[in-house]
Amino acid sequence: MTTLNVLKKSQKGTIIEINSDNVPLKLIEMGCLPGNVVEVLQIAPLADPIYIKVNDSFLSIRKDLAKQIQVELI
């Protein structure tokens, strides 16, 4: 188990746990929920933010927020 911020481009993981105190509700509403698969599509040149796909939603999130999302590699 690891956090979303350490995944490399094209890696996928299943969301295990989210620190809901620090994650915005909008992100949860867009599908960042335990059990859903997340894929890293792009990483910005300076490594922040990262572009991800979750349940047919495309999101750009900062690395500090990605640290709050625990995933298990697929």
TORVEX-638320 format. One record per atom (N, C-alpha, C, O): residue number from 1; atom name; x, z, y. Coordinates in steps of 0.1 Angstrom, whole numbers, plus 2048, in hexadecimal, padded with zeros to 3 digits. Atoms other than C-alpha are relative to their C-alpha. Example, Ala and Ser with C-alpha at 12.3 -4.5 7.8 and 13.67 -1.06 7.14 Angstrom:
# residues 2
     n   atom    c1    c3    c2
     1      N   809   800   7F4
     1     CA   87B   84E   7D3
     1      C   809   800   80C
     1      O   813   807   80C
     2      N   7F7   800   7F5
     2     CA   889   847   7F5
     2      C   7F8   808   80B
     2      O   7FD   809   816
# end
This chain:
# residues 74
     n   atom    c1    c3    c2
     1      N   809   800   7F4
     1     CA   800   800   800
     1      C   809   800   80C
     1      O   813   807   80D
     2      N   7F9   802   7F3
     2     CA   80C   7F7   823
     2      C   7F7   7FF   80B
     2      O   7EB   800   80A
     3      N   809   803   7F4
     3     CA   7FF   7F0   846
     3      C   800   7F2   803
     3      O   80A   7EB   800
     4      N   801   80E   7FC
     4     CA   7F4   7CF   854
     4      C   80B   7FB   808
     4      O   80F   7EF   807
     5      N   7F5   805   7F7
     5     CA   810   7CD   86D
     5      C   80D   7FC   7F9
     5      O   815   7F5   7FF
     6      N   7F4   804   807
     6     CA   82B   7C8   852
     6      C   7FE   7F4   7F7
     6      O   807   7EF   7F2
     7      N   802   80D   808
     7     CA   81A   7AA   841
     7      C   807   7F5   807
     7      O   807   7F4   813
     8      N   7FA   80C   7FA
     8     CA   82C   789   846
     8      C   7F6   7F5   800
     8      O   7EB   7F6   7FB
     9      N   808   80B   7FF
     9     CA   81D   768   84E
     9      C   7FC   7FB   7F2
     9      O   804   7FA   7E9
    10      N   807   805   80D
    10     CA   805   75B   832
    10      C   7FE   80A   7F6
    10      O   7F9   807   7EB
    11      N   803   7F6   809
    11     CA   804   77C   821
    11      C   7F2   805   801
    11      O   7EC   805   80C
    12      N   80E   7FA   800
    12     CA   7E2   78B   817
    12      C   800   80E   7FB
    12      O   809   812   7F3
    13      N   802   7F2   805
    13     CA   7D7   7AE   811
    13      C   7F1   804   801
    13      O   7EA   7FF   809
    14      N   80D   7FA   800
    14     CA   7B8   7C2   80A
    14      C   800   80C   808
    14      O   809   815   806
    15      N   800   7F4   7F8
    15     CA   7AF   7DB   824
    15      C   7FB   80C   7F8
    15      O   7F1   80C   7F1
    16      N   803   7F4   807
    16     CA   7B0   7FE   815
    16      C   7FA   80B   809
    16      O   7F0   811   805
    17      N   805   7F5   7F7
    17     CA   7AB   815   832
    17      C   803   7FC   80F
    17      O   80D   7F6   812
    18      N   7FE   802   7F2
    18     CA   7A7   813   858
    18      C   7FF   80D   807
    18      O   7F6   815   804
    19      N   801   7F4   7F7
    19     CA   7AE   82F   871
    19      C   7F6   7FD   80B
    19      O   7F9   7F8   815
    20      N   80B   804   7F7
    20     CA   78C   82B   882
    20      C   801   807   80D
    20      O   7FA   803   816
    21      N   7FF   7FA   7F3
    21     CA   796   843   89E
    21      C   808   7F7   80A
    21      O   805   7F8   816
    22      N   7F8   808   7F7
    22     CA   7AF   82A   8AB
    22      C   7FD   7F1   800
    22      O   803   7EA   808
    23      N   803   80E   801
    23     CA   7A0   809   8A1
    23      C   7F3   7FD   808
    23      O   7E9   804   806
    24      N   80D   802   7F9
    24     CA   786   7FA   8B9
    24      C   7F5   7FC   7F7
    24      O   7F7   7F5   7ED
    25      N   80C   803   807
    25     CA   763   7F6   8AD
    25      C   7FE   7F1   7FE
    25      O   7F9   7ED   7F4
    26      N   802   80F   800
    26     CA   763   7D1   8B5
    26      C   808   7FA   7F4
    26      O   803   7F1   7EE
    27      N   7F8   804   80B
    27     CA   77F   7CC   89B
    27      C   7F9   803   7F3
    27      O   7F9   7FA   7EA
    28      N   807   7FC   80C
    28     CA   76B   7DE   881
    28      C   7F3   7F7   7FE
    28      O   7F0   7F3   7F3
    29      N   80B   809   800
    29     CA   74C   7C9   88A
    29      C   803   7F2   7FB
    29      O   7FB   7EB   7F6
    30      N   7FC   80E   804
    30     CA   75F   7A9   884
    30      C   806   7FF   7F2
    30      O   80A   7F5   7EE
    31      N   7FD   801   80E
    31     CA   767   7B2   860
    31      C   80C   808   7FB
    31      O   80F   808   7EF
    32      N   7F5   7F8   804
    32     CA   785   7C9   860
    32      C   7FB   80D   7F9
    32      O   7FB   818   7FF
    33      N   806   7F5   808
    33     CA   776   7E0   845
    33      C   807   801   7F3
    33      O   80C   7F7   7EE
    34      N   7FA   7FE   80D
    34     CA   784   7EF   825
    34      C   7F9   7F7   7F6
    34      O   7ED   7F6   7F5
    35      N   805   809   80B
    35     CA   781   7D7   808
    35      C   801   7F1   804
    35      O   801   7E8   7FB
    36      N   7FF   80E   7FB
    36     CA   784   7B7   81E
    36      C   80F   7FB   7FF
    36      O   818   803   800
    37      N   7F3   806   801
    37     CA   7A1   79F   81A
    37      C   805   7FB   80E
    37      O   7FD   7F5   815
    38      N   7FA   804   7F4
    38     CA   7B8   799   838
    38      C   80C   7F8   7FE
    38      O   814   7FA   7F5
    39      N   7F5   809   802
    39     CA   7D1   77D   83C
    39      C   807   7FE   80E
    39      O   800   7FC   818
    40      N   7F8   802   7F4
    40     CA   7ED   77A   856
    40      C   802   7F1   801
    40      O   809   7EB   7F9
    41      N   7FE   80E   7FE
    41     CA   7EC   757   864
    41      C   80C   7FD   809
    41      O   813   7F3   806
    42      N   7F5   802   7F6
    42     CA   805   759   881
    42      C   805   80D   805
    42      O   7FE   817   806
    43      N   7FA   7F5   7FA
    43     CA   81D   771   890
    43      C   806   7FB   80D
    43      O   80E   7F1   80C
    44      N   7FB   805   7F3
    44     CA   826   76D   8B5
    44      C   80F   801   800
    44      O   815   808   7F8
    45      N   7F1   801   7FF
    45     CA   84A   765   8BE
    45      C   807   80D   802
    45      O   812   810   7FC
    46      N   7FA   7F3   7FE
    46     CA   851   788   8C9
    46      C   7FA   80B   7F7
    46      O   7FB   817   7F9
    47      N   806   7F8   80A
    47     CA   83E   796   8AB
    47      C   7F4   808   804
    47      O   7F0   811   7FD
    48      N   80C   7F9   7FB
    48     CA   821   7A2   8BF
    48      C   7F8   7F7   80A
    48      O   7FE   7F3   814
    49      N   80A   7FC   80A
    49     CA   803   79A   8BC
    49      C   801   7F8   7F3
    49      O   809   7EF   7F2
    50      N   801   808   80D
    50     CA   7FB   78E   899
    50      C   7F2   7FA   800
    50      O   7E8   800   804
    51      N   80D   807   802
    51     CA   7DF   775   891
    51      C   7FC   801   7F2
    51      O   803   7FD   7E9
    52      N   805   7FD   80D
    52     CA   7CA   77E   873
    52      C   7F3   7F9   7FD
    52      O   7EC   7F6   806
    53      N   80E   805   804
    53     CA   7AC   771   85F
    53      C   7FA   80B   7F7
    53      O   800   810   7EE
    54      N   808   7F6   808
    54     CA   792   78A   852
    54      C   7F2   7FB   7FF
    54      O   7EB   7F9   809
    55      N   80E   804   803
    55     CA   772   77E   842
    55      C   7FB   7F4   80A
    55      O   7F1   7F5   810
    56      N   803   80C   7F8
    56     CA   772   75C   854
    56      C   800   803   80F
    56      O   7FC   7FB   817
    57      N   7FE   7FC   7F2
    57     CA   77A   76E   875
    57      C   80F   7FF   803
    57      O   817   803   7FB
    58      N   7F2   801   7FC
    58     CA   79A   766   887
    58      C   802   809   80C
    58      O   7FB   809   816
    59      N   7FD   7F6   7F6
    59     CA   7A9   782   89B
    59      C   80F   801   804
    59      O   817   7FE   7FC
    60      N   7F2   7FD   7FB
    60     CA   7C8   78A   8B0
    60      C   801   80E   803
    60      O   7F9   813   80C
    61      N   7FE   7F1   7FD
    61     CA   7D3   7AE   8AF
    61      C   80E   804   802
    61      O   817   7FD   7FD
    62      N   7F3   7FB   7FD
    62     CA   7F0   7C1   8BC
    62      C   806   808   7F4
    62      O   7FE   80D   7EC
    63      N   7F9   7F9   80B
    63     CA   80A   7D0   8A4
    63      C   7FC   80F   7FF
    63      O   7FA   814   7F4
    64      N   803   7F2   800
    64     CA   802   7F4   8AE
    64      C   7F2   803   7FA
    64      O   7F0   80D   7F4
    65      N   80D   7FF   806
    65     CA   7DE   7EE   8A4
    65      C   800   7FD   7F1
    65      O   7F9   803   7E9
    66      N   7FE   804   80E
    66     CA   7E8   7DD   884
    66      C   806   80C   7F7
    66      O   804   80C   7EB
    67      N   7FA   7F5   807
    67     CA   7FB   7FD   87B
    67      C   7F5   80A   7FB
    67      O   7F7   812   7F2
    68      N   80B   7F7   804
    68     CA   7D9   80F   878
    68      C   7F8   7FB   7F4
    68      O   7EF   802   7F0
    69      N   807   806   80B
    69     CA   7CD   7F8   85C
    69      C   809   800   7F4
    69      O   813   7F8   7F3
    70      N   7F8   7FF   80D
    70     CA   7DA   800   839
    70      C   7FA   7F5   7F7
    70      O   7EE   7F4   7F5
    71      N   803   80A   809
    71     CA   7DA   7E3   821
    71      C   808   800   7F3
    71      O   812   807   7F2
    72      N   7F9   801   80D
    72     CA   7E3   7DC   7FD
    72      C   803   7F1   7FE
    72      O   7F9   7E9   7FF
    73      N   7FC   80E   802
    73     CA   7F6   7BB   7F7
    73      C   7F9   7F9   7F5
    73      O   7F6   800   7EA
    74      N   806   808   80A
    74     CA   7E5   7A0   7E3
    74      C   80A   7F7   7FA
    74      O   807   7EF   7F0
# end
